[in-house]
Each structure stands twice: as C-alpha cells, then as structure tokens.
Amino acid sequence: MRRGLIIINAYSSLASSLNQSERLKAEFARLGVETDVRRNNFFPVSIAEGGEISSEADGYDFCVYLDKDKYVSMMLEKRGMRLFNRHDAIEACDDKMVTAVRLAGRGIPMPRTLPGLLCYDEGVHVPEELLDSVERRLGYPVVMKTACGSLGKGVFLLGSREELRAKAEELMRTPHLYQQFISESRGRDLRVIVIGHRCVAAMLRESAGDFRSNLELGGRGTPYALPAKTAALCEEVSEVLGLDYCGVDLLFGEEGMLVCEVNSNAFFGGIERVTGVNVGRLYAEHICREVYHS
C-alpha cells in the first residue's frame, strides 16, 4: 500500500492551512495513495537516550511537511524520510534574509536589502549611525520586515526618521531586515506557484487600501498571463532554493520584475479559486512521480 504523511503546525487554526492538508489528502486518494494528516504535536521524531533518532512516523513513503518547525524536519530527513519540501529549502524560505542571501549573486533581481542587526545587551538604543545608513542607502519610505513571518504580518512601511527609529528599537532583538520600497508596486504584486521547477499558476494581487496585497489582508486576486521571461525567473528561483513547491512573490519594478519573497508552503486555495488551476492535484502528482517514479 502506498502511504504518505501530511504534517501541519501543532497550533494552527487557519482555515487556509487546514484546507491545504485536506485538499492534498483528497488528491492523493484519487491517485491511490493513503495519507494521514497529523499535527506536529505527536512528536514524530525525537532523540533517544542512546543518541539515535527515534521515529513515530515509520511506515510512510514520504511526508508533505506543511510546517516550519525546523528541528522536526531536520530529524525526519536525517532519519531517511523524503520531505516535500526538503528541510534545507524550508529553512531557507522561512527566513526572508536567508532567502535573499541564497538568491544573491545569481543575477536574480531583488530590491536593495540591508540585514537587520541584532542587539544582545539591555539598556542600549539603536545608534544614529545605523539609521543614517538606512536612510542614505534606501531612502523613504522604507520597508522593514521581521525575518520570519507570513500572510503579510511583520511587514512595515516607514515614512520618516521617527518611524524608523521607533520600529528599529522595537525589533532590535528580533531577526529583521530593511528593504527598498518599490513605489511602482504599491498595493500590488504577482504571486506565482511553481511545482517541480515549472510555473503552473499566476495571479495579480491588488489592494485598494494597503501597500501589502495579500489576499488574507483584503487584497483581490485576478488571473495573470505570465510572460516567458517572468516564468523563467520564477523557475530559476525554485531551482536555486531546491524547492519542489513554492509561491514566488514578485514586485513590479521600474525596469522589470523583482523577487520579493519565496514561500515554501504557499497556500493554494486562493489561487485555485482565482485561476481555476487545480494546484493541489498538480502538487500531489509531482510528489507521486518523485516517490514512485510513475
């Protein structure tokens, strides 16, 4: 019997997350693969007293890892489980700064980005020199992001020295980054789903009242005909990061598209409704080809 495991976050109650796992379960069933959907709170792997990795997830051919708890994915993979996506790819996408560093030097266009500097001492303040550097290199408004976050959360548009100082003080002990604001793309971006290094669906996301265009924040999606050059860019991003599946978010720059973020567990319910593409089926079929070579 063909069997797969779908792991979701131990705490998530998001409808989008629960829909993702149930949609995949249904598509696997259509392909003759029985899957179990389980929250990560059963501790599928642990380190035993003798130092070996002990598993409560044996007997499965693969695992669709719809979570970002990196210790579990690392141990599952070390134990020999084939993950979708692989641990390194999930880890690279979970931290926006790591994503940018991995893509850097490949000719992939991105907004100008400065890494956030972490503070480990109490009772200190953000130095004026740091604020001077951000202003000089990125100007205003400037985007500041927590390194880890999704659904548009932890992304801030700052329009003055006072706002920059306040947010830098707030996040000085949280991994973060500073990024050039692409004014041409205010309130709109492009979400592209890539499976097996091939673009399968794209939608334009637009917001009338927010500089962020996420559907979860009230943005509106419409189908988008992907130019060959943009498709090739997204496919290259997925290859560089080693992703079986991802959502690539692109900004409309003055001279062309810019890669903003890459999501290894991009929710596909919204883009399925907008485009009519059965993303869940395509992803399940890709996994079966990889695992069963059929």
SVG drawing of the C-alpha trace seen along z (x, -y; Angstrom):
<svg xmlns="http://www.w3.org/2000/svg" viewBox="-13 -62 40 64">
<polyline fill="none" stroke="black" stroke-width="0.4" points="0.0,0.0 1.2,-3.5 1.2,-5.7 2.0,-9.3 2.1,-11.6 1.0,-15.2 2.2,-17.2 0.7,-20.5 1.6,-23.0 0.8,-22.0 -1.2,-25.1 -2.6,-26.5 -6.3,-27.1 -6.1,-28.9 -8.7,-27.8 -6.2,-28.2 -3.8,-25.8 -6.4,-23.2 -7.8,-23.4 -4.3,-22.8 -3.9,-19.5 -7.4,-18.2 -7.1,-19.2 -3.9,-17.3 -5.3,-14.3 -8.2,-14.1 -5.9,-14.4 -3.6,-11.7 -6.6,-9.4 -7.5,-9.9 -4.0,-8.7 -4.3,-5.6 -2.2,-6.9 -3.5,-6.8 -2.4,-9.7 -2.7,-10.7 -2.9,-14.3 -1.4,-14.9 -0.4,-17.9 3.2,-18.2 2.3,-17.8 2.7,-14.0 6.5,-14.5 7.1,-12.3 10.8,-12.2 13.0,-12.6 16.5,-11.9 16.6,-8.7 18.7,-8.1 21.4,-6.3 21.7,-9.3 19.9,-7.9 16.8,-9.5 13.7,-7.6 10.7,-7.9 6.9,-7.6 6.5,-8.2 7.8,-5.0 5.8,-3.1 5.3,-6.2 6.7,-6.6 7.0,-10.4 6.0,-13.4 4.4,-16.6 5.8,-19.0 3.3,-21.9 5.1,-23.4 8.1,-25.5 9.4,-23.8 12.9,-23.2 14.1,-20.7 11.4,-18.2 12.0,-18.5 15.8,-18.1 15.4,-15.0 12.8,-13.4 15.1,-13.9 18.1,-12.6 16.0,-9.6 15.6,-9.0 12.2,-10.4 11.6,-12.1 10.2,-15.5 8.2,-17.9 9.8,-20.4 13.2,-19.3 14.4,-20.6 17.1,-23.0 14.6,-24.5 12.0,-25.1 14.7,-26.6 15.9,-28.9 12.4,-30.3 11.4,-30.6 13.9,-33.4 13.5,-36.2 17.1,-37.4 18.4,-33.9 16.3,-33.7 17.8,-36.9 21.3,-35.7 20.8,-32.4 19.5,-34.1 22.2,-36.8 24.9,-36.5 22.7,-34.6 21.6,-37.6 18.2,-37.4 16.7,-41.0 15.7,-41.9 15.0,-45.1 18.0,-46.6 18.2,-45.0 20.1,-45.5 20.3,-42.8 18.9,-43.7 21.5,-44.0 20.6,-42.2 21.1,-43.7 22.1,-41.3 22.6,-44.0 20.0,-45.6 19.6,-49.3 21.0,-50.4 19.4,-52.2 19.7,-51.9 22.8,-54.0 22.2,-57.1 24.8,-55.8 22.6,-52.8 19.6,-55.0 21.9,-57.3 23.0,-54.2 19.4,-53.0 18.3,-56.5 21.2,-57.0 21.0,-53.6 17.3,-53.0 15.5,-56.4 11.9,-56.9 9.5,-55.3 11.5,-52.2 10.2,-48.7 11.2,-46.9 10.3,-43.2 10.7,-40.6 12.8,-37.9 10.2,-35.2 6.6,-35.8 3.8,-35.1 0.4,-36.4 1.8,-40.0 2.4,-40.1 5.6,-41.7 6.0,-44.0 6.0,-47.7 6.3,-50.8 8.1,-53.6 8.0,-57.1 10.2,-59.1 13.3,-59.1 11.0,-59.0 9.1,-55.9 12.3,-54.2 13.8,-54.8 10.7,-53.5 10.4,-50.3 14.2,-49.7 14.0,-50.0 11.0,-47.7 12.6,-45.0 16.3,-45.3 16.1,-41.8 14.1,-40.2 15.7,-39.0 14.7,-41.6 15.8,-43.3 15.4,-46.7 14.3,-46.8 13.9,-49.3 10.3,-50.3 9.3,-49.7 6.8,-52.5 5.6,-51.2 4.3,-48.2 2.5,-49.9 -0.6,-47.8 0.0,-45.2 2.3,-42.2 2.4,-38.9 2.0,-35.5 3.4,-32.6 3.1,-28.9 6.0,-26.7 5.8,-22.9 8.8,-20.7 10.6,-23.9 7.7,-24.7 5.2,-27.6 1.7,-26.3 -0.4,-29.3 -0.1,-33.1 -2.3,-35.8 -2.1,-39.5 -2.9,-40.6 -4.1,-44.2 -5.2,-46.1 -7.0,-49.4 -6.1,-50.5 -2.8,-48.8 0.7,-48.8 0.6,-45.0 -1.6,-43.0 -2.0,-39.7 -5.5,-38.1 -5.5,-37.4 -5.3,-41.2 -8.2,-42.0 -6.4,-42.0 -8.1,-41.0 -6.7,-38.4 -7.1,-38.1 -5.6,-35.7 -2.4,-36.8 -0.8,-35.6 2.8,-35.0 5.4,-36.3 8.1,-33.7 10.8,-35.9 9.0,-36.1 8.2,-32.4 11.9,-31.6 12.8,-33.9 10.4,-32.1 11.6,-28.7 15.2,-29.7 14.4,-30.8 12.8,-27.4 15.8,-25.6 18.3,-27.7 16.4,-27.1 15.8,-23.4 12.0,-23.7 9.6,-21.0 6.8,-23.5 6.7,-27.2 5.0,-30.5 7.2,-33.3 6.1,-36.9 7.2,-39.4 7.1,-43.2 6.6,-45.4 9.8,-47.4 10.6,-50.3 12.9,-48.1 11.1,-44.8 10.0,-42.2 11.8,-41.9 11.7,-38.9 10.3,-40.0 9.8,-36.7 9.5,-33.0 7.1,-30.9 7.8,-27.2 4.3,-26.4 2.3,-28.9 -1.5,-28.5 -3.0,-27.5 -6.8,-27.8 -6.9,-31.4 -5.0,-31.0 -7.1,-27.9 -10.3,-29.9 -8.9,-32.8 -7.3,-30.9 -9.2,-27.6 -5.9,-25.7 -6.0,-22.5 -2.8,-23.3 -3.4,-20.6 -3.7,-17.9 -0.6,-19.1 1.4,-19.0 0.2,-15.5 1.0,-14.2 4.5,-15.7 5.1,-14.0 3.9,-10.7 6.2,-10.9 9.2,-11.7 8.5,-9.0 7.1,-6.2 8.7,-7.1 5.5,-6.8"/>
</svg>
